[in-house]
Amino acid sequence: MSGHGPSTRPKVPEGKSRFLTTTQKAITEGAFHVGYDTTWESFQKEVKYTTPKAP
């Protein structure tokens, strides 16, 4: 258990939910762990502001 195991990691499938996608990063040599990328999809709509009419 000295941490000198093989530098391979099982491929994790892409995780998908309604607004979030998670993908596994590639293995970098010398790194202790494998990271994940998270991609958020926008769920808010941006509307251009218009000034209200004066009475």
Secondary structure, DSSP 8 states (H G I E B T S, - for coil): --S---S-------EE-SSEEEEE----TT-SS--EEEEE---S-----------
